[in-house]
């Protein structure tokens, strides 16, 4: 299949997901692999219309939606449903590796894009659930994004409850 010339296209990206559960079933880690050059979160665009009103739009919405659909499909293939409720309702740690052929993309913009994709794919309900984040940018000819999503143990808040976020972490110094 020929590569798209559109820098903001996800149509050529292949997405795979792997779910790993610890033997007792208490912790599930999800690995998501996306082939193709990572996309970065662009700045919102503003346009003044002929009637004098301004219009703001996000040029990344279509690629995010497209990639989120592919992530949901990859999760369904391994038997995980994200259609009615978020897959994770606890605090999370993310490890993200971006393989890029051009080091000019900002790491923080690539992180924001993929975190928004995971939220749109209903992997978690809100990216406020991410308490730990490790990301790195590596040189790669073909490009890739690898994401590891793991619940963080020791936090007792269930994020499926829509009340104020309060959490307690067991103190080790007592």
NUMAR-50120 format. One record per residue (C-alpha): x, y, z; residue in one letter. Coordinates in nm, 3 decimals, padded with zeros to 5 digits. Each point is the difference from the previous one (the first is absolute). Layout:
BEGIN
{r {X, Y, Z}, 'a'}
...
END
This chain:
BEGIN
{r {00.000, 00.000, 00.000}, 'x'}
{r {00.150, 00.339, -00.092}, 'x'}
{r {00.076, 00.240, 00.281}, 'x'}
{r {-00.218, 00.306, 00.038}, 'x'}
{r {00.153, 00.340, -00.064}, 'x'}
{r {-00.216, 00.158, 00.270}, 'x'}
{r {00.212, 00.055, 00.311}, 'x'}
{r {-00.307, -00.025, 00.222}, 'x'}
{r {-00.135, -00.327, -00.136}, 'x'}
{r {-00.030, -00.322, 00.198}, 'x'}
{r {-00.137, -00.206, -00.287}, 'x'}
{r {00.327, -00.191, -00.046}, 'x'}
{r {00.057, -00.070, 00.370}, 'x'}
{r {-00.049, -00.358, 00.119}, 'x'}
{r {-00.096, -00.042, 00.366}, 'x'}
{r {00.049, -00.310, 00.214}, 'x'}
{r {-00.087, -00.052, 00.367}, 'x'}
{r {00.118, -00.259, 00.250}, 'x'}
{r {-00.154, -00.045, 00.344}, 'x'}
{r {00.201, -00.161, 00.277}, 'x'}
{r {-00.154, -00.095, 00.335}, 'x'}
{r {00.195, -00.095, 00.310}, 'x'}
{r {-00.071, -00.357, 00.115}, 'x'}
{r {-00.247, 00.107, 00.270}, 'x'}
{r {-00.185, 00.223, -00.245}, 'x'}
{r {00.042, 00.310, 00.216}, 'x'}
{r {00.208, 00.201, -00.243}, 'x'}
{r {-00.035, 00.028, -00.374}, 'x'}
{r {00.259, 00.169, -00.218}, 'x'}
{r {-00.091, 00.093, -00.355}, 'x'}
{r {00.258, 00.044, -00.273}, 'x'}
{r {-00.102, 00.190, -00.313}, 'x'}
{r {00.224, 00.014, -00.306}, 'x'}
{r {-00.064, 00.245, -00.283}, 'x'}
{r {00.199, -00.019, -00.321}, 'x'}
{r {00.074, 00.318, -00.192}, 'x'}
{r {00.133, 00.344, 00.079}, 'x'}
{r {-00.141, 00.138, 00.328}, 'x'}
{r {-00.224, 00.304, -00.028}, 'x'}
{r {00.032, 00.305, 00.222}, 'x'}
{r {-00.278, 00.211, 00.148}, 'x'}
{r {-00.022, 00.311, -00.221}, 'x'}
{r {-00.098, 00.342, 00.125}, 'x'}
{r {-00.367, 00.092, -00.041}, 'x'}
{r {-00.073, 00.215, -00.305}, 'x'}
{r {-00.208, 00.316, -00.012}, 'x'}
{r {-00.180, 00.143, -00.298}, 'x'}
{r {-00.198, 00.322, -00.043}, 'x'}
{r {-00.317, -00.057, -00.200}, 'x'}
{r {-00.153, 00.249, -00.246}, 'x'}
{r {-00.262, 00.102, 00.257}, 'x'}
{r {00.276, 00.107, 00.240}, 'x'}
{r {-00.036, -00.294, 00.235}, 'x'}
{r {00.297, -00.215, 00.084}, 'x'}
{r {00.009, -00.377, -00.029}, 'x'}
{r {00.241, -00.225, 00.188}, 'x'}
{r {00.073, -00.356, -00.106}, 'x'}
{r {00.239, -00.275, 00.094}, 'x'}
{r {00.183, -00.140, -00.304}, 'x'}
{r {00.080, -00.321, 00.189}, 'x'}
{r {-00.359, -00.113, 00.059}, 'x'}
{r {-00.031, -00.223, -00.306}, 'x'}
{r {00.332, -00.187, 00.051}, 'x'}
{r {-00.077, -00.043, 00.373}, 'x'}
{r {-00.342, -00.145, -00.072}, 'x'}
{r {00.139, -00.230, -00.267}, 'x'}
{r {00.282, -00.129, 00.223}, 'x'}
{r {-00.235, -00.038, 00.299}, 'x'}
{r {-00.225, -00.224, -00.212}, 'x'}
{r {00.302, -00.215, -00.090}, 'x'}
{r {00.104, -00.026, 00.367}, 'x'}
{r {-00.355, -00.107, 00.097}, 'x'}
{r {00.001, -00.261, -00.277}, 'x'}
{r {00.340, -00.135, 00.112}, 'x'}
{r {-00.126, -00.028, 00.360}, 'x'}
{r {-00.315, -00.182, -00.119}, 'x'}
{r {00.222, -00.250, -00.185}, 'x'}
{r {00.158, -00.104, 00.330}, 'x'}
{r {-00.337, -00.023, 00.174}, 'x'}
{r {-00.011, 00.337, 00.179}, 'x'}
{r {-00.312, 00.213, -00.029}, 'x'}
{r {00.024, 00.378, 00.019}, 'x'}
{r {-00.337, 00.078, -00.155}, 'x'}
{r {-00.213, 00.070, 00.308}, 'x'}
{r {00.253, 00.086, 00.273}, 'x'}
{r {00.369, 00.088, 00.024}, 'x'}
{r {00.235, -00.296, 00.014}, 'x'}
{r {00.185, 00.147, 00.301}, 'x'}
{r {-00.175, 00.181, 00.285}, 'x'}
{r {00.305, 00.032, 00.225}, 'x'}
{r {00.312, 00.215, -00.003}, 'x'}
{r {00.248, -00.094, -00.270}, 'x'}
{r {00.359, 00.008, -00.104}, 'x'}
{r {00.091, 00.042, -00.367}, 'x'}
{r {00.325, -00.084, -00.172}, 'x'}
{r {00.014, 00.131, -00.356}, 'x'}
{r {00.271, -00.045, -00.262}, 'x'}
{r {-00.015, 00.198, -00.323}, 'x'}
{r {00.212, -00.108, -00.296}, 'x'}
{r {00.039, 00.295, -00.236}, 'x'}
{r {00.197, 00.054, -00.320}, 'x'}
{r {00.021, 00.373, 00.070}, 'x'}
{r {00.089, 00.128, 00.348}, 'x'}
{r {-00.175, 00.335, -00.058}, 'x'}
{r {-00.332, -00.105, 00.159}, 'x'}
{r {-00.042, 00.105, 00.361}, 'x'}
{r {-00.023, -00.290, 00.243}, 'x'}
{r {-00.268, 00.171, 00.211}, 'x'}
{r {-00.225, 00.053, -00.304}, 'x'}
{r {00.034, -00.366, -00.102}, 'x'}
{r {-00.081, -00.105, 00.358}, 'x'}
{r {-00.310, 00.220, 00.012}, 'x'}
{r {-00.122, -00.135, -00.334}, 'x'}
{r {00.033, -00.368, 00.102}, 'x'}
{r {-00.149, 00.067, 00.347}, 'x'}
{r {-00.301, 00.164, -00.167}, 'x'}
{r {-00.030, -00.299, -00.236}, 'x'}
{r {-00.003, -00.239, 00.298}, 'x'}
{r {-00.267, 00.210, 00.171}, 'x'}
{r {-00.210, 00.014, -00.320}, 'x'}
{r {00.040, -00.378, -00.035}, 'x'}
{r {-00.145, -00.036, 00.353}, 'x'}
{r {00.313, -00.164, 00.139}, 'x'}
{r {-00.039, 00.239, 00.294}, 'x'}
{r {-00.272, 00.251, 00.075}, 'x'}
{r {00.223, 00.306, 00.037}, 'x'}
{r {00.373, 00.055, -00.034}, 'x'}
{r {00.001, 00.139, 00.356}, 'x'}
{r {00.020, -00.369, 00.097}, 'x'}
{r {00.362, -00.009, -00.124}, 'x'}
{r {00.221, 00.052, 00.305}, 'x'}
{r {00.326, -00.134, -00.142}, 'x'}
{r {00.129, 00.068, -00.347}, 'x'}
{r {00.324, -00.104, -00.166}, 'x'}
{r {00.055, 00.092, -00.363}, 'x'}
{r {00.291, -00.012, -00.238}, 'x'}
{r {00.066, 00.088, -00.362}, 'x'}
{r {00.222, -00.233, -00.202}, 'x'}
{r {00.127, 00.009, -00.359}, 'x'}
{r {-00.178, -00.245, -00.232}, 'x'}
{r {-00.034, -00.013, -00.377}, 'x'}
{r {-00.350, -00.144, -00.010}, 'x'}
{r {-00.138, 00.164, 00.314}, 'x'}
{r {-00.198, -00.154, 00.285}, 'x'}
{r {-00.175, 00.072, 00.328}, 'x'}
{r {00.005, -00.252, 00.285}, 'x'}
{r {-00.216, 00.057, 00.307}, 'x'}
{r {-00.003, -00.197, 00.324}, 'x'}
{r {-00.298, 00.072, 00.227}, 'x'}
{r {00.003, -00.133, 00.357}, 'x'}
{r {-00.212, 00.068, 00.308}, 'x'}
{r {00.195, 00.152, 00.288}, 'x'}
{r {-00.034, -00.198, 00.318}, 'x'}
{r {-00.038, 00.175, 00.332}, 'x'}
{r {-00.263, 00.253, -00.106}, 'x'}
{r {-00.349, -00.074, 00.123}, 'x'}
{r {-00.215, 00.235, -00.209}, 'x'}
{r {-00.235, -00.152, -00.256}, 'x'}
{r {-00.023, 00.252, -00.284}, 'x'}
{r {-00.326, -00.143, -00.128}, 'x'}
{r {-00.164, 00.203, 00.278}, 'x'}
{r {-00.064, 00.354, -00.124}, 'x'}
{r {00.049, 00.171, 00.335}, 'x'}
{r {00.294, 00.217, 00.097}, 'x'}
{r {00.336, -00.167, -00.044}, 'x'}
{r {00.152, -00.087, 00.333}, 'x'}
{r {00.256, -00.273, 00.031}, 'x'}
{r {00.203, -00.154, 00.275}, 'x'}
{r {00.333, -00.163, -00.042}, 'x'}
{r {00.119, -00.218, 00.286}, 'x'}
{r {00.279, 00.173, 00.186}, 'x'}
{r {00.316, -00.203, 00.041}, 'x'}
{r {00.158, 00.234, 00.254}, 'x'}
{r {-00.246, -00.077, 00.283}, 'x'}
END
